[in-house]
Amino acid sequence: MDQEPVGEVIRRARAVLGYSQYGFADELVRVSGNGSLTRDEVARWERGKRIPGPYWRQWLSRVLQVPAGELAAAAKVTRDARSGADRRVTQPV
């Protein structure tokens, strides 16, 4: 099976655990001790508008019970897809 984008991995795992985006953001804040995360950032991750960096991926892995390597691979898939889209948009016709 092809690797999913990171947003889809996050959304799917969050739903399996029964978290709303708000509840999930609250749990990430609780376990990380970092109060800067909001539901809006979770939504951006899930929509593929932002890619969580290594700091947040470690906490995502812990809360979602998803291997860190799977999240890193999914983040790469998302970055690669963006790069491909950027090349298609910027190439002259």
PDB file of N, CA, C and O in Angstrom:
ATOM      1  N   MET A   1       0.839  -1.182   0.000  1.00  0.00           N
ATOM      2  CA  MET A   1       0.000   0.000   0.000  1.00  0.00           C
ATOM      3  C   MET A   1       0.881   1.241   0.000  1.00  0.00           C
ATOM      4  O   MET A   1       1.910   1.270   0.674  1.00  0.00           O
ATOM      5  N   ASP A   2       0.490   2.262  -0.744  1.00  0.00           N
ATOM      6  CA  ASP A   2       1.219   3.522  -0.765  1.00  0.00           C
ATOM      7  C   ASP A   2       1.074   4.224   0.581  1.00  0.00           C
ATOM      8  O   ASP A   2       0.048   4.112   1.252  1.00  0.00           O
ATOM      9  N   GLN A   3       2.103   4.937   0.951  1.00  0.00           N
ATOM     10  CA  GLN A   3       2.095   5.701   2.190  1.00  0.00           C
ATOM     11  C   GLN A   3       1.114   6.860   2.068  1.00  0.00           C
ATOM     12  O   GLN A   3       1.059   7.523   1.032  1.00  0.00           O
ATOM     13  N   GLU A   4       0.346   7.104   3.114  1.00  0.00           N
ATOM     14  CA  GLU A   4      -0.602   8.211   3.145  1.00  0.00           C
ATOM     15  C   GLU A   4       0.125   9.507   3.480  1.00  0.00           C
ATOM     16  O   GLU A   4       1.192   9.481   4.093  1.00  0.00           O
ATOM     17  N   PRO A   5      -0.452  10.649   3.077  1.00  0.00           N
ATOM     18  CA  PRO A   5       0.081  11.932   3.536  1.00  0.00           C
ATOM     19  C   PRO A   5      -0.076  12.043   5.054  1.00  0.00           C
ATOM     20  O   PRO A   5      -0.939  11.396   5.647  1.00  0.00           O
ATOM     21  N   VAL A   6       0.755  12.856   5.664  1.00  0.00           N
ATOM     22  CA  VAL A   6       0.761  12.960   7.119  1.00  0.00           C
ATOM     23  C   VAL A   6      -0.585  13.426   7.667  1.00  0.00           C
ATOM     24  O   VAL A   6      -1.005  12.967   8.729  1.00  0.00           O
ATOM     25  N   GLY A   7      -1.255  14.311   6.976  1.00  0.00           N
ATOM     26  CA  GLY A   7      -2.554  14.785   7.457  1.00  0.00           C
ATOM     27  C   GLY A   7      -3.577  13.675   7.554  1.00  0.00           C
ATOM     28  O   GLY A   7      -4.381  13.638   8.485  1.00  0.00           O
ATOM     29  N   GLU A   8      -3.546  12.778   6.596  1.00  0.00           N
ATOM     30  CA  GLU A   8      -4.485  11.653   6.606  1.00  0.00           C
ATOM     31  C   GLU A   8      -4.140  10.665   7.718  1.00  0.00           C
ATOM     32  O   GLU A   8      -5.037  10.106   8.350  1.00  0.00           O
ATOM     33  N   VAL A   9      -2.857  10.448   7.956  1.00  0.00           N
ATOM     34  CA  VAL A   9      -2.441   9.563   9.056  1.00  0.00           C
ATOM     35  C   VAL A   9      -2.930  10.140  10.387  1.00  0.00           C
ATOM     36  O   VAL A   9      -3.473   9.418  11.223  1.00  0.00           O
ATOM     37  N   ILE A  10      -2.731  11.440  10.573  1.00  0.00           N
ATOM     38  CA  ILE A  10      -3.162  12.091  11.816  1.00  0.00           C
ATOM     39  C   ILE A  10      -4.678  12.001  11.965  1.00  0.00           C
ATOM     40  O   ILE A  10      -5.175  11.610  13.021  1.00  0.00           O
ATOM     41  N   ARG A  11      -5.411  12.358  10.922  1.00  0.00           N
ATOM     42  CA  ARG A  11      -6.876  12.363  10.980  1.00  0.00           C
ATOM     43  C   ARG A  11      -7.415  10.973  11.304  1.00  0.00           C
ATOM     44  O   ARG A  11      -8.276  10.814  12.169  1.00  0.00           O
ATOM     45  N   ARG A  12      -6.904   9.984  10.607  1.00  0.00           N
ATOM     46  CA  ARG A  12      -7.386   8.612  10.794  1.00  0.00           C
ATOM     47  C   ARG A  12      -7.103   8.119  12.216  1.00  0.00           C
ATOM     48  O   ARG A  12      -7.992   7.584  12.879  1.00  0.00           O
ATOM     49  N   ALA A  13      -5.870   8.299  12.679  1.00  0.00           N
ATOM     50  CA  ALA A  13      -5.498   7.824  14.017  1.00  0.00           C
ATOM     51  C   ALA A  13      -6.269   8.577  15.102  1.00  0.00           C
ATOM     52  O   ALA A  13      -6.686   7.981  16.095  1.00  0.00           O
ATOM     53  N   ARG A  14      -6.455   9.866  14.917  1.00  0.00           N
ATOM     54  CA  ARG A  14      -7.221  10.663  15.885  1.00  0.00           C
ATOM     55  C   ARG A  14      -8.648  10.148  15.983  1.00  0.00           C
ATOM     56  O   ARG A  14      -9.187   9.990  17.079  1.00  0.00           O
ATOM     57  N   ALA A  15      -9.260   9.885  14.824  1.00  0.00           N
ATOM     58  CA  ALA A  15     -10.644   9.405  14.800  1.00  0.00           C
ATOM     59  C   ALA A  15     -10.762   8.028  15.462  1.00  0.00           C
ATOM     60  O   ALA A  15     -11.715   7.772  16.197  1.00  0.00           O
ATOM     61  N   VAL A  16      -9.796   7.148  15.200  1.00  0.00           N
ATOM     62  CA  VAL A  16      -9.820   5.809  15.809  1.00  0.00           C
ATOM     63  C   VAL A  16      -9.799   5.915  17.336  1.00  0.00           C
ATOM     64  O   VAL A  16     -10.457   5.137  18.027  1.00  0.00           O
ATOM     65  N   LEU A  17      -9.044   6.877  17.850  1.00  0.00           N
ATOM     66  CA  LEU A  17      -8.944   7.052  19.300  1.00  0.00           C
ATOM     67  C   LEU A  17     -10.120   7.837  19.879  1.00  0.00           C
ATOM     68  O   LEU A  17     -10.246   7.959  21.098  1.00  0.00           O
ATOM     69  N   GLY A  18     -10.980   8.367  19.011  1.00  0.00           N
ATOM     70  CA  GLY A  18     -12.181   9.054  19.473  1.00  0.00           C
ATOM     71  C   GLY A  18     -11.990  10.506  19.865  1.00  0.00           C
ATOM     72  O   GLY A  18     -12.841  11.080  20.545  1.00  0.00           O
ATOM     73  N   TYR A  19     -10.888  11.109  19.448  1.00  0.00           N
ATOM     74  CA  TYR A  19     -10.648  12.515  19.763  1.00  0.00           C
ATOM     75  C   TYR A  19     -11.317  13.423  18.739  1.00  0.00           C
ATOM     76  O   TYR A  19     -11.287  13.145  17.540  1.00  0.00           O
ATOM     77  N   SER A  20     -11.920  14.506  19.213  1.00  0.00           N
ATOM     78  CA  SER A  20     -12.264  15.612  18.324  1.00  0.00           C
ATOM     79  C   SER A  20     -10.966  16.379  18.076  1.00  0.00           C
ATOM     80  O   SER A  20      -9.966  16.129  18.751  1.00  0.00           O
ATOM     81  N   GLN A  21     -10.967  17.300  17.128  1.00  0.00           N
ATOM     82  CA  GLN A  21      -9.764  18.110  16.925  1.00  0.00           C
ATOM     83  C   GLN A  21      -9.458  18.924  18.182  1.00  0.00           C
ATOM     84  O   GLN A  21      -8.294  19.076  18.554  1.00  0.00           O
ATOM     85  N   TYR A  22     -10.492  19.445  18.832  1.00  0.00           N
ATOM     86  CA  TYR A  22     -10.282  20.210  20.067  1.00  0.00           C
ATOM     87  C   TYR A  22      -9.687  19.325  21.165  1.00  0.00           C
ATOM     88  O   TYR A  22      -8.705  19.697  21.808  1.00  0.00           O
ATOM     89  N   GLY A  23     -10.282  18.170  21.367  1.00  0.00           N
ATOM     90  CA  GLY A  23      -9.800  17.259  22.404  1.00  0.00           C
ATOM     91  C   GLY A  23      -8.387  16.778  22.135  1.00  0.00           C
ATOM     92  O   GLY A  23      -7.584  16.622  23.055  1.00  0.00           O
ATOM     93  N   PHE A  24      -8.092  16.545  20.866  1.00  0.00           N
ATOM     94  CA  PHE A  24      -6.757  16.102  20.479  1.00  0.00           C
ATOM     95  C   PHE A  24      -5.730  17.196  20.750  1.00  0.00           C
ATOM     96  O   PHE A  24      -4.660  16.925  21.294  1.00  0.00           O
ATOM     97  N   ALA A  25      -6.053  18.430  20.373  1.00  0.00           N
ATOM     98  CA  ALA A  25      -5.147  19.549  20.643  1.00  0.00           C
ATOM     99  C   ALA A  25      -4.918  19.685  22.146  1.00  0.00           C
ATOM    100  O   ALA A  25      -3.787  19.892  22.586  1.00  0.00           O
ATOM    101  N   ASP A  26      -5.978  19.569  22.930  1.00  0.00           N
ATOM    102  CA  ASP A  26      -5.842  19.655  24.388  1.00  0.00           C
ATOM    103  C   ASP A  26      -4.925  18.556  24.928  1.00  0.00           C
ATOM    104  O   ASP A  26      -4.103  18.807  25.809  1.00  0.00           O
ATOM    105  N   GLU A  27      -5.068  17.339  24.398  1.00  0.00           N
ATOM    106  CA  GLU A  27      -4.224  16.229  24.861  1.00  0.00           C
ATOM    107  C   GLU A  27      -2.759  16.455  24.477  1.00  0.00           C
ATOM    108  O   GLU A  27      -1.861  16.172  25.269  1.00  0.00           O
ATOM    109  N   LEU A  28      -2.516  16.960  23.273  1.00  0.00           N
ATOM    110  CA  LEU A  28      -1.136  17.262  22.867  1.00  0.00           C
ATOM    111  C   LEU A  28      -0.528  18.340  23.761  1.00  0.00           C
ATOM    112  O   LEU A  28       0.639  18.250  24.139  1.00  0.00           O
ATOM    113  N   VAL A  29      -1.319  19.358  24.097  1.00  0.00           N
ATOM    114  CA  VAL A  29      -0.842  20.407  25.002  1.00  0.00           C
ATOM    115  C   VAL A  29      -0.516  19.794  26.365  1.00  0.00           C
ATOM    116  O   VAL A  29       0.517  20.103  26.958  1.00  0.00           O
ATOM    117  N   ARG A  30      -1.388  18.937  26.850  1.00  0.00           N
ATOM    118  CA  ARG A  30      -1.194  18.321  28.167  1.00  0.00           C
ATOM    119  C   ARG A  30       0.089  17.488  28.219  1.00  0.00           C
ATOM    120  O   ARG A  30       0.897  17.649  29.133  1.00  0.00           O
ATOM    121  N   VAL A  31       0.277  16.597  27.240  1.00  0.00           N
ATOM    122  CA  VAL A  31       1.439  15.702  27.303  1.00  0.00           C
ATOM    123  C   VAL A  31       2.745  16.416  26.965  1.00  0.00           C
ATOM    124  O   VAL A  31       3.798  16.071  27.501  1.00  0.00           O
ATOM    125  N   SER A  32       2.683  17.407  26.080  1.00  0.00           N
ATOM    126  CA  SER A  32       3.911  18.101  25.673  1.00  0.00           C
ATOM    127  C   SER A  32       4.291  19.221  26.631  1.00  0.00           C
ATOM    128  O   SER A  32       5.458  19.603  26.719  1.00  0.00           O
ATOM    129  N   GLY A  33       3.300  19.746  27.349  1.00  0.00           N
ATOM    130  CA  GLY A  33       3.558  20.900  28.203  1.00  0.00           C
ATOM    131  C   GLY A  33       3.714  22.185  27.417  1.00  0.00           C
ATOM    132  O   GLY A  33       4.114  23.209  27.971  1.00  0.00           O
ATOM    133  N   ASN A  34       3.398  22.141  26.122  1.00  0.00           N
ATOM    134  CA  ASN A  34       3.538  23.297  25.239  1.00  0.00           C
ATOM    135  C   ASN A  34       2.144  23.828  24.916  1.00  0.00           C
ATOM    136  O   ASN A  34       1.398  23.213  24.155  1.00  0.00           O
ATOM    137  N   GLY A  35       1.802  24.966  25.497  1.00  0.00           N
ATOM    138  CA  GLY A  35       0.465  25.528  25.343  1.00  0.00           C
ATOM    139  C   GLY A  35       0.218  26.267  24.049  1.00  0.00           C
ATOM    140  O   GLY A  35      -0.837  26.880  23.890  1.00  0.00           O
ATOM    141  N   SER A  36       1.154  26.229  23.119  1.00  0.00           N
ATOM    142  CA  SER A  36       1.001  27.010  21.886  1.00  0.00           C
ATOM    143  C   SER A  36       0.125  26.331  20.837  1.00  0.00           C
ATOM    144  O   SER A  36      -0.276  26.975  19.867  1.00  0.00           O
ATOM    145  N   LEU A  37      -0.178  25.057  21.008  1.00  0.00           N
ATOM    146  CA  LEU A  37      -0.932  24.322  19.991  1.00  0.00           C
ATOM    147  C   LEU A  37      -2.427  24.570  20.145  1.00  0.00           C
ATOM    148  O   LEU A  37      -2.955  24.584  21.257  1.00  0.00           O
ATOM    149  N   THR A  38      -3.103  24.764  19.015  1.00  0.00           N
ATOM    150  CA  THR A  38      -4.551  24.952  19.015  1.00  0.00           C
ATOM    151  C   THR A  38      -5.198  23.965  18.057  1.00  0.00           C
ATOM    152  O   THR A  38      -4.517  23.297  17.279  1.00  0.00           O
ATOM    153  N   ARG A  39      -6.502  23.883  18.122  1.00  0.00           N
ATOM    154  CA  ARG A  39      -7.281  23.060  17.208  1.00  0.00           C
ATOM    155  C   ARG A  39      -7.049  23.504  15.765  1.00  0.00           C
ATOM    156  O   ARG A  39      -7.078  22.681  14.850  1.00  0.00           O
ATOM    157  N   ASP A  40      -6.821  24.797  15.560  1.00  0.00           N
ATOM    158  CA  ASP A  40      -6.581  25.309  14.205  1.00  0.00           C
ATOM    159  C   ASP A  40      -5.332  24.685  13.590  1.00  0.00           C
ATOM    160  O   ASP A  40      -5.318  24.366  12.401  1.00  0.00           O
ATOM    161  N   GLU A  41      -4.300  24.512  14.383  1.00  0.00           N
ATOM    162  CA  GLU A  41      -3.072  23.894  13.862  1.00  0.00           C
ATOM    163  C   GLU A  41      -3.317  22.424  13.530  1.00  0.00           C
ATOM    164  O   GLU A  41      -2.836  21.929  12.511  1.00  0.00           O
ATOM    165  N   VAL A  42      -4.061  21.731  14.381  1.00  0.00           N
ATOM    166  CA  VAL A  42      -4.419  20.337  14.091  1.00  0.00           C
ATOM    167  C   VAL A  42      -5.167  20.272  12.761  1.00  0.00           C
ATOM    168  O   VAL A  42      -4.885  19.406  11.933  1.00  0.00           O
ATOM    169  N   ALA A  43      -6.115  21.182  12.555  1.00  0.00           N
ATOM    170  CA  ALA A  43      -6.880  21.206  11.301  1.00  0.00           C
ATOM    171  C   ALA A  43      -5.964  21.473  10.112  1.00  0.00           C
ATOM    172  O   ALA A  43      -6.136  20.865   9.055  1.00  0.00           O
ATOM    173  N   ARG A  44      -4.997  22.372  10.267  1.00  0.00           N
ATOM    174  CA  ARG A  44      -4.050  22.648   9.170  1.00  0.00           C
ATOM    175  C   ARG A  44      -3.218  21.412   8.846  1.00  0.00           C
ATOM    176  O   ARG A  44      -2.975  21.114   7.676  1.00  0.00           O
ATOM    177  N   TRP A  45      -2.781  20.690   9.881  1.00  0.00           N
ATOM    178  CA  TRP A  45      -2.042  19.444   9.639  1.00  0.00           C
ATOM    179  C   TRP A  45      -2.904  18.469   8.863  1.00  0.00           C
ATOM    180  O   TRP A  45      -2.453  17.880   7.881  1.00  0.00           O
ATOM    181  N   GLU A  46      -4.140  18.298   9.298  1.00  0.00           N
ATOM    182  CA  GLU A  46      -5.014  17.306   8.667  1.00  0.00           C
ATOM    183  C   GLU A  46      -5.369  17.672   7.229  1.00  0.00           C
ATOM    184  O   GLU A  46      -5.539  16.786   6.392  1.00  0.00           O
ATOM    185  N   ARG A  47      -5.483  18.949   6.937  1.00  0.00           N
ATOM    186  CA  ARG A  47      -5.791  19.391   5.568  1.00  0.00           C
ATOM    187  C   ARG A  47      -4.548  19.441   4.686  1.00  0.00           C
ATOM    188  O   ARG A  47      -4.655  19.671   3.481  1.00  0.00           O
ATOM    189  N   GLY A  48      -3.382  19.231   5.266  1.00  0.00           N
ATOM    190  CA  GLY A  48      -2.150  19.272   4.492  1.00  0.00           C
ATOM    191  C   GLY A  48      -1.636  20.678   4.243  1.00  0.00           C
ATOM    192  O   GLY A  48      -0.762  20.881   3.400  1.00  0.00           O
ATOM    193  N   LYS A  49      -2.170  21.647   4.969  1.00  0.00           N
ATOM    194  CA  LYS A  49      -1.708  23.031   4.825  1.00  0.00           C
ATOM    195  C   LYS A  49      -0.388  23.258   5.546  1.00  0.00           C
ATOM    196  O   LYS A  49       0.401  24.120   5.159  1.00  0.00           O
ATOM    197  N   ARG A  50      -0.154  22.482   6.593  1.00  0.00           N
ATOM    198  CA  ARG A  50       1.097  22.532   7.346  1.00  0.00           C
ATOM    199  C   ARG A  50       1.565  21.105   7.574  1.00  0.00           C
ATOM    200  O   ARG A  50       0.762  20.173   7.607  1.00  0.00           O
ATOM    201  N   ILE A  51       2.863  20.947   7.731  1.00  0.00           N
ATOM    202  CA  ILE A  51       3.454  19.644   8.027  1.00  0.00           C
ATOM    203  C   ILE A  51       4.098  19.742   9.411  1.00  0.00           C
ATOM    204  O   ILE A  51       4.973  20.580   9.628  1.00  0.00           O
ATOM    205  N   PRO A  52       3.669  18.893  10.343  1.00  0.00           N
ATOM    206  CA  PRO A  52       4.277  18.976  11.674  1.00  0.00           C
ATOM    207  C   PRO A  52       5.763  18.623  11.617  1.00  0.00           C
ATOM    208  O   PRO A  52       6.171  17.656  10.973  1.00  0.00           O
ATOM    209  N   GLY A  53       6.547  19.431  12.305  1.00  0.00           N
ATOM    210  CA  GLY A  53       7.983  19.192  12.359  1.00  0.00           C
ATOM    211  C   GLY A  53       8.323  18.094  13.359  1.00  0.00           C
ATOM    212  O   GLY A  53       7.437  17.527  13.998  1.00  0.00           O
ATOM    213  N   PRO A  54       9.611  17.802  13.486  1.00  0.00           N
ATOM    214  CA  PRO A  54      10.049  16.724  14.382  1.00  0.00           C
ATOM    215  C   PRO A  54       9.569  16.897  15.828  1.00  0.00           C
ATOM    216  O   PRO A  54       9.229  15.917  16.491  1.00  0.00           O
ATOM    217  N   TYR A  55       9.543  18.132  16.311  1.00  0.00           N
ATOM    218  CA  TYR A  55       9.092  18.357  17.693  1.00  0.00           C
ATOM    219  C   TYR A  55       7.675  17.834  17.892  1.00  0.00           C
ATOM    220  O   TYR A  55       7.418  17.051  18.806  1.00  0.00           O
ATOM    221  N   TRP A  56       6.751  18.270  17.028  1.00  0.00           N
ATOM    222  CA  TRP A  56       5.363  17.840  17.191  1.00  0.00           C
ATOM    223  C   TRP A  56       5.172  16.387  16.779  1.00  0.00           C
ATOM    224  O   TRP A  56       4.301  15.710  17.324  1.00  0.00           O
ATOM    225  N   ARG A  57       5.957  15.892  15.837  1.00  0.00           N
ATOM    226  CA  ARG A  57       5.808  14.480  15.443  1.00  0.00           C
ATOM    227  C   ARG A  57       6.103  13.534  16.603  1.00  0.00           C
ATOM    228  O   ARG A  57       5.463  12.489  16.718  1.00  0.00           O
ATOM    229  N   GLN A  58       7.068  13.884  17.472  1.00  0.00           N
ATOM    230  CA  GLN A  58       7.340  13.013  18.622  1.00  0.00           C
ATOM    231  C   GLN A  58       6.122  12.924  19.537  1.00  0.00           C
ATOM    232  O   GLN A  58       5.813  11.854  20.062  1.00  0.00           O
ATOM    233  N   TRP A  59       5.434  14.046  19.727  1.00  0.00           N
ATOM    234  CA  TRP A  59       4.242  14.044  20.583  1.00  0.00           C
ATOM    235  C   TRP A  59       3.057  13.407  19.868  1.00  0.00           C
ATOM    236  O   TRP A  59       2.257  12.711  20.494  1.00  0.00           O
ATOM    237  N   LEU A  60       2.939  13.635  18.579  1.00  0.00           N
ATOM    238  CA  LEU A  60       1.883  12.978  17.800  1.00  0.00           C
ATOM    239  C   LEU A  60       2.036  11.468  17.895  1.00  0.00           C
ATOM    240  O   LEU A  60       1.056  10.748  18.091  1.00  0.00           O
ATOM    241  N   SER A  61       3.255  10.997  17.757  1.00  0.00           N
ATOM    242  CA  SER A  61       3.526   9.564  17.833  1.00  0.00           C
ATOM    243  C   SER A  61       3.065   8.998  19.170  1.00  0.00           C
ATOM    244  O   SER A  61       2.429   7.946  19.233  1.00  0.00           O
ATOM    245  N   ARG A  62       3.391   9.699  20.208  1.00  0.00           N
ATOM    246  CA  ARG A  62       3.046   9.236  21.562  1.00  0.00           C
ATOM    247  C   ARG A  62       1.532   9.214  21.782  1.00  0.00           C
ATOM    248  O   ARG A  62       0.988   8.219  22.261  1.00  0.00           O
ATOM    249  N   VAL A  63       0.857  10.303  21.435  1.00  0.00           N
ATOM    250  CA  VAL A  63      -0.583  10.407  21.694  1.00  0.00           C
ATOM    251  C   VAL A  63      -1.384   9.514  20.753  1.00  0.00           C
ATOM    252  O   VAL A  63      -2.345   8.867  21.171  1.00  0.00           O
ATOM    253  N   LEU A  64      -0.986   9.481  19.476  1.00  0.00           N
ATOM    254  CA  LEU A  64      -1.742   8.713  18.484  1.00  0.00           C
ATOM    255  C   LEU A  64      -1.375   7.232  18.464  1.00  0.00           C
ATOM    256  O   LEU A  64      -2.059   6.427  17.833  1.00  0.00           O
ATOM    257  N   GLN A  65      -0.292   6.876  19.158  1.00  0.00           N
ATOM    258  CA  GLN A  65       0.179   5.489  19.164  1.00  0.00           C
ATOM    259  C   GLN A  65       0.529   5.026  17.743  1.00  0.00           C
ATOM    260  O   GLN A  65       0.223   3.906  17.332  1.00  0.00           O
ATOM    261  N   VAL A  66       1.177   5.931  17.020  1.00  0.00           N
ATOM    262  CA  VAL A  66       1.645   5.674  15.651  1.00  0.00           C
ATOM    263  C   VAL A  66       3.169   5.752  15.698  1.00  0.00           C
ATOM    264  O   VAL A  66       3.709   6.699  16.270  1.00  0.00           O
ATOM    265  N   PRO A  67       3.873   4.790  15.118  1.00  0.00           N
ATOM    266  CA  PRO A  67       5.336   4.844  15.145  1.00  0.00           C
ATOM    267  C   PRO A  67       5.878   6.159  14.564  1.00  0.00           C
ATOM    268  O   PRO A  67       5.382   6.661  13.555  1.00  0.00           O
ATOM    269  N   ALA A  68       6.895   6.695  15.218  1.00  0.00           N
ATOM    270  CA  ALA A  68       7.497   7.950  14.764  1.00  0.00           C
ATOM    271  C   ALA A  68       7.973   7.838  13.322  1.00  0.00           C
ATOM    272  O   ALA A  68       7.868   8.798  12.558  1.00  0.00           O
ATOM    273  N   GLY A  69       8.494   6.680  12.944  1.00  0.00           N
ATOM    274  CA  GLY A  69       8.960   6.476  11.572  1.00  0.00           C
ATOM    275  C   GLY A  69       7.839   6.579  10.555  1.00  0.00           C
ATOM    276  O   GLY A  69       8.045   7.077   9.448  1.00  0.00           O
ATOM    277  N   GLU A  70       6.652   6.111  10.923  1.00  0.00           N
ATOM    278  CA  GLU A  70       5.507   6.222  10.020  1.00  0.00           C
ATOM    279  C   GLU A  70       5.115   7.681   9.816  1.00  0.00           C
ATOM    280  O   GLU A  70       4.795   8.092   8.700  1.00  0.00           O
ATOM    281  N   LEU A  71       5.140   8.465  10.894  1.00  0.00           N
ATOM    282  CA  LEU A  71       4.824   9.891  10.766  1.00  0.00           C
ATOM    283  C   LEU A  71       5.890  10.615   9.947  1.00  0.00           C
ATOM    284  O   LEU A  71       5.561  11.481   9.136  1.00  0.00           O
ATOM    285  N   ALA A  72       7.157  10.273  10.150  1.00  0.00           N
ATOM    286  CA  ALA A  72       8.232  10.897   9.373  1.00  0.00           C
ATOM    287  C   ALA A  72       8.094  10.559   7.894  1.00  0.00           C
ATOM    288  O   ALA A  72       8.266  11.427   7.039  1.00  0.00           O
ATOM    289  N   ALA A  73       7.786   9.303   7.590  1.00  0.00           N
ATOM    290  CA  ALA A  73       7.599   8.897   6.189  1.00  0.00           C
ATOM    291  C   ALA A  73       6.395   9.601   5.579  1.00  0.00           C
ATOM    292  O   ALA A  73       6.439  10.023   4.423  1.00  0.00           O
ATOM    293  N   ALA A  74       5.325   9.730   6.348  1.00  0.00           N
ATOM    294  CA  ALA A  74       4.126  10.411   5.851  1.00  0.00           C
ATOM    295  C   ALA A  74       4.404  11.898   5.625  1.00  0.00           C
ATOM    296  O   ALA A  74       3.894  12.486   4.672  1.00  0.00           O
ATOM    297  N   ALA A  75       5.208  12.504   6.496  1.00  0.00           N
ATOM    298  CA  ALA A  75       5.583  13.908   6.305  1.00  0.00           C
ATOM    299  C   ALA A  75       6.387  14.067   5.018  1.00  0.00           C
ATOM    300  O   ALA A  75       6.211  15.043   4.289  1.00  0.00           O
ATOM    301  N   LYS A  76       7.267  13.111   4.742  1.00  0.00           N
ATOM    302  CA  LYS A  76       8.053  13.151   3.502  1.00  0.00           C
ATOM    303  C   LYS A  76       7.139  13.019   2.287  1.00  0.00           C
ATOM    304  O   LYS A  76       7.322  13.722   1.293  1.00  0.00           O
ATOM    305  N   VAL A  77       6.154  12.121   2.361  1.00  0.00           N
ATOM    306  CA  VAL A  77       5.193  11.971   1.259  1.00  0.00           C
ATOM    307  C   VAL A  77       4.502  13.306   0.991  1.00  0.00           C
ATOM    308  O   VAL A  77       4.346  13.712  -0.161  1.00  0.00           O
ATOM    309  N   THR A  78       4.096  13.977   2.049  1.00  0.00           N
ATOM    310  CA  THR A  78       3.413  15.265   1.905  1.00  0.00           C
ATOM    311  C   THR A  78       4.345  16.307   1.302  1.00  0.00           C
ATOM    312  O   THR A  78       3.951  17.046   0.400  1.00  0.00           O
ATOM    313  N   ARG A  79       5.587  16.371   1.796  1.00  0.00           N
ATOM    314  CA  ARG A  79       6.559  17.332   1.243  1.00  0.00           C
ATOM    315  C   ARG A  79       6.827  17.048  -0.229  1.00  0.00           C
ATOM    316  O   ARG A  79       6.865  17.964  -1.050  1.00  0.00           O
ATOM    317  N   ASP A  80       7.013  15.769  -0.557  1.00  0.00           N
ATOM    318  CA  ASP A  80       7.285  15.395  -1.949  1.00  0.00           C
ATOM    319  C   ASP A  80       6.108  15.746  -2.855  1.00  0.00           C
ATOM    320  O   ASP A  80       6.304  16.217  -3.975  1.00  0.00           O
ATOM    321  N   ALA A  81       4.896  15.521  -2.377  1.00  0.00           N
ATOM    322  CA  ALA A  81       3.706  15.857  -3.170  1.00  0.00           C
ATOM    323  C   ALA A  81       3.630  17.361  -3.392  1.00  0.00           C
ATOM    324  O   ALA A  81       3.272  17.816  -4.479  1.00  0.00           O
ATOM    325  N   ARG A  82       3.961  18.123  -2.376  1.00  0.00           N
ATOM    326  CA  ARG A  82       3.967  19.586  -2.521  1.00  0.00           C
ATOM    327  C   ARG A  82       5.018  20.018  -3.534  1.00  0.00           C
ATOM    328  O   ARG A  82       4.759  20.874  -4.380  1.00  0.00           O
ATOM    329  N   SER A  83       6.198  19.426  -3.445  1.00  0.00           N
ATOM    330  CA  SER A  83       7.274  19.785  -4.376  1.00  0.00           C
ATOM    331  C   SER A  83       6.864  19.487  -5.804  1.00  0.00           C
ATOM    332  O   SER A  83       7.130  20.285  -6.703  1.00  0.00           O
ATOM    333  N   GLY A  84       6.223  18.355  -6.025  1.00  0.00           N
ATOM    334  CA  GLY A  84       5.741  18.007  -7.360  1.00  0.00           C
ATOM    335  C   GLY A  84       4.699  18.982  -7.847  1.00  0.00           C
ATOM    336  O   GLY A  84       4.707  19.366  -9.017  1.00  0.00           O
ATOM    337  N   ALA A  85       3.798  19.393  -6.966  1.00  0.00           N
ATOM    338  CA  ALA A  85       2.765  20.361  -7.336  1.00  0.00           C
ATOM    339  C   ALA A  85       3.406  21.708  -7.646  1.00  0.00           C
ATOM    340  O   ALA A  85       2.997  22.388  -8.586  1.00  0.00           O
ATOM    341  N   ASP A  86       4.414  22.098  -6.857  1.00  0.00           N
ATOM    342  CA  ASP A  86       5.104  23.361  -7.109  1.00  0.00           C
ATOM    343  C   ASP A  86       5.780  23.348  -8.471  1.00  0.00           C
ATOM    344  O   ASP A  86       5.736  24.343  -9.194  1.00  0.00           O
ATOM    345  N   ARG A  87       6.406  22.230  -8.829  1.00  0.00           N
ATOM    346  CA  ARG A  87       7.076  22.146 -10.132  1.00  0.00           C
ATOM    347  C   ARG A  87       6.065  22.248 -11.266  1.00  0.00           C
ATOM    348  O   ARG A  87       6.329  22.895 -12.279  1.00  0.00           O
ATOM    349  N   ARG A  88       4.917  21.614 -11.100  1.00  0.00           N
ATOM    350  CA  ARG A  88       3.903  21.672 -12.159  1.00  0.00           C
ATOM    351  C   ARG A  88       3.379  23.088 -12.334  1.00  0.00           C
ATOM    352  O   ARG A  88       3.108  23.512 -13.457  1.00  0.00           O
ATOM    353  N   VAL A  89       3.235  23.817 -11.248  1.00  0.00           N
ATOM    354  CA  VAL A  89       2.701  25.174 -11.314  1.00  0.00           C
ATOM    355  C   VAL A  89       3.721  26.137 -11.895  1.00  0.00           C
ATOM    356  O   VAL A  89       3.348  27.047 -12.635  1.00  0.00           O
ATOM    357  N   THR A  90       5.009  25.961 -11.579  1.00  0.00           N
ATOM    358  CA  THR A  90       6.012  26.936 -11.983  1.00  0.00           C
ATOM    359  C   THR A  90       6.646  26.653 -13.337  1.00  0.00           C
ATOM    360  O   THR A  90       7.366  27.502 -13.863  1.00  0.00           O
ATOM    361  N   GLN A  91       6.400  25.485 -13.913  1.00  0.00           N
ATOM    362  CA  GLN A  91       6.986  25.195 -15.220  1.00  0.00           C
ATOM    363  C   GLN A  91       6.254  25.986 -16.303  1.00  0.00           C
ATOM    364  O   GLN A  91       5.025  26.049 -16.306  1.00  0.00           O
ATOM    365  N   PRO A  92       7.012  26.590 -17.225  1.00  0.00           N
ATOM    366  CA  PRO A  92       6.367  27.337 -18.307  1.00  0.00           C
ATOM    367  C   PRO A  92       5.585  26.390 -19.219  1.00  0.00           C
ATOM    368  O   PRO A  92       5.914  25.213 -19.362  1.00  0.00           O
ATOM    369  N   VAL A  93       4.577  26.930 -19.806  1.00  0.00           N
ATOM    370  CA  VAL A  93       3.718  26.140 -20.703  1.00  0.00           C
ATOM    371  C   VAL A  93       4.251  26.184 -22.102  1.00  0.00           C
ATOM    372  O   VAL A  93       3.669  25.582 -23.004  1.00  0.00           O
TER     373      VAL A  93
END
